[in-house]
Amino acid sequence: MKRFIALAMSTLMLTSSVSASDNGSASPWAEDAIVKAYRYGIAETDMFDSFRENVTRRQFCALCANLIRQWDGDDLSMKDVSFGDVSHEDEDIILCAGLGIVNGTGDGLFEPNRLVTRQEAAVMLLSLIHI
């Protein structure tokens, strides 16, 4: 199940090319995985305006956090984290950082609105599989 979910998240992250004629709908090859991601509660209906837009670090943390919430997380050990540009109300980022799935960008910052790189997404997905 973890492998399917990682694949679904990878699919969501990789559907990021945008053109002037883009209507924002998912690419045909990604539709099945996206439907399953919604069905499993990983993606929320209001999470993205378009599946072909780039994803921010905050949005990718939301996907990861939704996935974690689907598991029995009672035995997960979290460290206390804080970032100068993230409030404690931003539970998705705090959860992901506390579990070591994502790190800050330096100088005590997280940069939640910066676009996630494929490198960062790959590290986060691998970290998810190992929690």
C-alpha positions in Angstrom: 0.0 0.0 0.0 2.8 2.4 0.8 4.3 1.8 -2.6 1.0 2.6 -4.3 0.6 5.8 -2.3 4.2 6.9 -3.1 3.5 6.3 -6.8 0.2 8.3 -6.6 2.1 11.2 -4.9 4.8 11.0 -7.5 2.2 11.2 -10.2 0.6 14.2 -8.6 4.0 15.9 -8.3 5.1 15.1 -11.8 2.0 16.4 -13.6 3.5 19.9 -13.4 4.0 21.1 -17.0 1.9 24.1 -18.0 1.3 25.6 -21.4 -0.8 28.5 -22.6 -3.5 26.2 -23.9 -3.6 24.2 -20.7 -7.1 23.9 -19.1 -5.7 22.6 -15.8 -7.1 19.1 -16.0 -5.0 16.1 -15.3 -3.1 14.4 -18.1 -4.8 11.2 -19.2 -2.0 9.0 -18.0 -2.3 10.4 -14.5 -6.1 10.3 -14.1 -6.4 6.9 -12.5 -3.7 7.6 -9.9 -5.3 10.9 -9.1 -8.7 9.4 -8.6 -7.2 6.8 -6.3 -5.4 9.6 -4.4 -8.7 11.4 -3.8 -10.4 8.1 -2.8 -7.7 7.3 -0.2 -7.9 10.8 1.2 -4.4 11.8 0.1 -5.5 14.6 -2.1 -8.2 17.0 -1.1 -10.6 18.5 -3.6 -9.5 22.0 -2.9 -5.8 21.3 -2.7 -5.0 22.4 -6.3 -6.6 24.7 -8.8 -4.8 22.8 -11.5 -3.0 19.5 -11.6 -0.6 20.9 -14.2 0.6 23.8 -12.0 3.8 23.6 -10.0 3.5 22.5 -6.4 4.8 24.5 -3.4 6.6 23.0 -0.5 3.5 23.6 1.7 1.2 21.8 -0.8 3.6 18.8 -1.0 3.7 18.6 2.8 -0.1 18.6 2.8 0.0 15.6 0.5 2.5 13.8 2.7 0.6 14.7 5.9 -2.7 13.4 4.4 -0.9 10.2 3.6 0.5 9.9 7.2 -2.9 10.5 8.7 -4.2 7.4 6.7 -1.8 5.2 8.7 -1.9 4.3 12.3 0.4 7.0 13.6 0.3 6.3 17.3 3.8 4.9 17.4 5.5 7.7 15.4 8.1 9.7 17.3 8.3 13.4 16.4 10.9 15.9 17.2 10.0 19.5 18.2 10.6 21.8 15.2 9.9 25.4 14.4 10.6 27.7 11.5 10.6 31.5 11.4 8.3 31.6 8.4 5.8 28.9 9.5 3.3 29.2 12.3 2.4 26.3 14.6 -1.1 26.3 13.0 0.5 25.0 9.7 0.1 21.4 11.0 1.1 19.7 7.8 4.5 21.3 7.7 5.1 20.8 11.4 4.1 17.1 11.2 6.3 16.4 8.2 9.3 18.3 9.7 8.8 16.7 13.1 8.9 13.2 11.5 12.0 14.1 9.5 10.3 13.9 6.1 11.2 17.5 5.2 13.8 20.0 6.4 14.1 23.7 6.5 16.1 25.6 3.9 18.6 27.2 6.2 18.7 30.2 8.6 15.7 28.8 10.5 13.4 29.1 7.5 11.2 26.7 5.6 10.1 28.7 2.6 6.6 27.2 2.4 5.6 29.0 -0.8 8.7 28.2 -2.7 8.1 25.5 -5.4 9.2 22.0 -4.4 12.0 20.6 -6.5 11.9 17.1 -7.8 15.0 16.4 -5.6 13.1 17.5 -2.5 10.0 15.6 -3.5 12.1 12.4 -4.1 13.7 12.7 -0.7 10.3 13.3 1.0 8.8 10.3 -0.8 11.6 8.1 0.3 11.4 9.4 3.8 7.7 8.5 3.9 8.3 4.9 2.9 10.8 4.6 5.8 8.7 6.0 8.7 
